């Protein structure tokens, strides 16, 4: 069954290869000959750019068709086009991938033709195998590989040829699909080196984000401690010191008042420390995990919220906390800005990813660059995840986070 | 009155022991983790247990789990949970068996010595002692029939849920006891709860209702 599916996909890849290959070949040959011949009158320059653009489009189709082979489309990595027309042109012409695309397109015609011929082989073999049926059914005579089929015996010979040819044809389908696929992959898919380069770029960016978020967090914690608990403890010690003096002087009433005040300060210091710790890692989350912590968050929301949490194993603490704060931030925003009448929270584990989605039926127009969401995005990107916000005017708003897990 | 204490921080454990001993309690055991408490309780159940939520080895909710286990084994065993945080979920779990004799207080309430000792006594006698913050969380979900209450009725409900008696509520709100009783019967009617005479049963009915809704 699995082999059959693999063969069907391979066959589909080969069949698609021909039109794509022919289109690519025709496009580049026509496009480049026209552009090069008009280069002298400068019209050739925009024409060449258009040719490159078109080639990229056709190459994109080929990368998409590659999903038949590899399960997922190949990624494309072109240099970013920004700035003046001149710098864009330089980026187009200086991009190695432009020329690899061109090479792939020129090879498109011969390779596409081979792919089509090979794809026909099993069809042709099936024709032979079923020939006895056709011959008897229709009563017509046929010609099979230059062989006149006009008796039952001859039709059975064709059957035998088909039986032998079918496995050979299928093997060729597999082999040629793998071979031409590898060739196209080499030309179209980004090289390992390029992949790594892109990865390093992303990591550098997200690391910078993480560092600045962490620094801002530390600064906030330091400030909270300094202005809050620490200041209260100083006041408390001071009150106790004075109380001690009053006691020594025999003024018990004044001492009692000071001790009561000191106790008050101690309580407030404690409550400030508690709020601070809650903001770092909520206790219910630490104790019981996402499911219960998210449900507790939802209970605090005034509109009805449908919850579905499907996370069989507890993810890492950092991932879990990030997921929790996505829900917390989203529900806060729902309550504050959206005028929503209902919302839903979904946390699902999909293979190696944890998906968090919060959706509301409010008025939309949420700002992805707002303070809360920006901090959240940095935090998530630092964990190698991503955060997307869709909030058109008029709603609905959907906040979706994807986090790597396990 | 015999009391057993499970608290892992020695400083706080000694403080609570001293405080309760000063107020006429007999501290039968003061241990640092759940299993030791279970052993002590199984040997001879006390009148009340005071348990920290976070205990070794995991420092998560072992104290709460110990309390629930003990109450399964000794139905109605009075337990007072102390915690650095208040979680609605935990309050609901404590109340879920409907037997009362439970308390759930923030650790800093210990410094209000008189209130704390009162709370331990109340729980030992089968009453409830809910931290105002826990009550706020239970009430905070809102929605449904709670929205039908007037602000005054909500105040009364909150104080009642903490475990206060009619007299205590009247004192806190500076109104007559008669007025308090009227508010309470309104609350019961609006929430669709059956009337109950005894303070403790009544509080429990309210809390159970809040925990479930």
Interface residues (C-beta under 8 A of the other chain):
Chain A: X263 X266 X267 X270 X271 X274 X277 X278 X283 X284 X286 X287 X288 X292 X295 X296 X299 X300 X302 X304
Chain B: X60 X61 X84 X85 X87 X88 X89 X107 X108 X111 X137 X140 X141 X142 X143
